[in-house]
Structure formats: structure tokens, C-alpha cells
Amino acid sequence: MRTETSSSGTVSPTGKLRPVNLRTDLAPLADLIELVFAPTMDDSGRAAIRDMRAMSRAGIGGVLLTRLNELAMGISMGFVWVEHGQLVGNVSLYPARWPRSAGDAWIIANVAVHPDYQHRGIARRLLDHSIKAIREKGSTDAILQVDSDNERAITIYERMGFIRERAFTSWGRSSLVNPPPPPETEAFITRRRPSEWQAEYALAQRVRPAERGGVGWLKPLDESLFRPSLWQQVVDWFTRGGLERMVARADSAPESELLASLWIETGLAALRIRMNLLVAPEHVQYGAALLETTLRRFRSSAFIVEHPEDDEVVDALLRRLRFRPHRTVWHMRLPLSPESSLYGTH
């Protein structure tokens, strides 16, 4: 999900802000989003554009059938700016589906303005209207992602009250790269036992604190991430193909400290295996052992890792294992009420 904005200016009196109409707006929205974000669009972004055009061709019946589609739902809850009959601006809104104890957040995404209409305040008007709509839902937070080099957009978001939490970099590794040699560190690697959720949670509290965005995008630091209910495990299996948690210790002793954790999402139809590494800098060799073992296990697969941009130790490890950085984004959050619970204030 993308965000883009421009400096505020005078909005044309001929323009009109209105809710998205799925029956008429999908095709021009696909064109606008592709135009604005083409330079940094990834596989999932291109797939979303294809889905939008397919839904547009399906007509009214197809739109009705996709009401439960997350992409269609987010677009339908958003707003567009129309100038002289042309759709030139957009913002999409999605429920973040955080764990209930973490709050009720909404995602602001696809903030796009046609290049010919930028610097006129259109993006700011779309954002103001969206935040008002989110407030009216009684939500605790609005969240978004923005490219780390888009200082103009970041400045505007900060003026609106958004907080920079942490910058994350997406790292990719091609399936054509040879697997690494066996790990040199004599780590004891195994699946995480259910009873070890507190140890893994403690590790996450140290390396991914709540006040810095938690575990990652749409993963606020919350106990439910580490001991999900049976129902959540079923949902995860259908949406992500299941989540495998591998951990590393110095030895096999039951009391041995959990030094690193690796989450592996294989997905039911995913093009890449997604991984999330939790490790402190002084124990990076155990994180390396987890990654090297997994790369050898899925030797013909492509991988993607999202990791904090400020973790130079793991950055060096990923480069050594021939991962390549693709995109760095800031995760930003706007607290909307005193009940905003991300920092344990409710």
C-alpha cells in the first residue's frame, strides 16, 4: 500500500471531493495509481492494479461479488478528487485488523494525485477528509507507510500530527542465487514450542519495542502475536498459508536462552517466502544460523525480509547472504484518542 502527497496550495474551486464509486471509478483509479507509483511498484502492487482492472471489466455484478474482497473494500471506503470530469486524486482506507488489545487502527493508503494537478492542496484535502472519517468511526489510530526519501510528504504528515515510528527496508533474494553453506555457528535450531511464547515475546520487546512500531507493518507488539488463538491460527492458515516459527539457542538444554527467532510465511500461492527475523545484535550469529538453514531448506525459492533500516548488524548479514534492498519506508502513526493503546495507555 502506497502513500504520496504534495505541498499544500490553493485548491481549484472547480474540483470536487466525493466517495469512491466502485461502478465507475475502478479503471481510472487503476490508471492513476499506476501512473503515480510505477517507479516503485512491486509484484503485489502490480497484482492489485490487475485486480482493479479485472473488477472494472466485470461490471456491476462483478463489483457486487467483490464486496468482501479486501482490495475492493479499501477502495470503496476511500475518496477521490474530480477536476473537470477527470479523476485526478485518490485516497483509500482499510481497517488495520490489529489485535483488539492493541487498538482500532485504520490504514491510509494510495494517496495519489495526478502529476498535472500536484502542489494544489488536493492531497491535503483528501487526507483531512479521511482522518475526519476515521475519527468518526471512533478509531484509536490512523497509520500509513511513506517512502523514506519522500521528505516533502513526511513533513506534511508530521504537521498533521503523524509520528515517525520506524523505517523498515524490504530485502529480496532471488531463487536463482545458490544456497549458502551450512551454518558455522553451532546453534541448536528447532521449532518454537507453544510454551516458549513468553521468551519470544520478551525478545521482541527488546528488539521491536511498541514505541518504535512493534514487530512490523500491521504487527503491533501484542501478546496475541506470540500465542494466537486457535481461530487466529485457522485464519492465518487461510490467509498466509500458516506461520512457522523457528528459534535458535546455544544448546539443547531446556533452560537454554532463546537467542533468535525466525517467522516463515510460505503462503498458499505466494511468489516469495516472507520471513521476519528477531535477534539482538550481540547474538546475530544465531540469526545467521536460522537464515542460512532456511535458505538451504527452501533452496529453490525466492525470499523477502522486512527489517528495521537502523539495524546495521542484520543489514550486513542480509547483504552477505545476497539479499538486495528494494524499498525503505517509514511507518507513521496518528494517535486519534486518549484510548490509543499501542503504548499500553488504555
Protein Blocks (a to p, Z undefined) as FASTA:
>chain_A
ZZdddddddddfkbccddddfklmmmmmmmmmmmmmmmmocfklmmmmmmmmmmmmnomm
lmmmmmmpmklmmmmmmccddeehiafbdcddddekiafklopcdddehiacdfklgono
mmmmmmmmmmmmmmmnopabdcddddfklmmlmmmmmmnopacfbdcddddddfkbccdd
ddfbdcddddddfklmmmmmmmmmmmmcfknopjbghiacdfklmmccfklmmmmmmmno
paadddddfblcfklccfbdcdddebjkbcbdcddddddfklmmmmmmmmmmmmmmmmmb
ccdddddfklmklmmmmmmnopacfbdcddddddfbfklmknopZZ
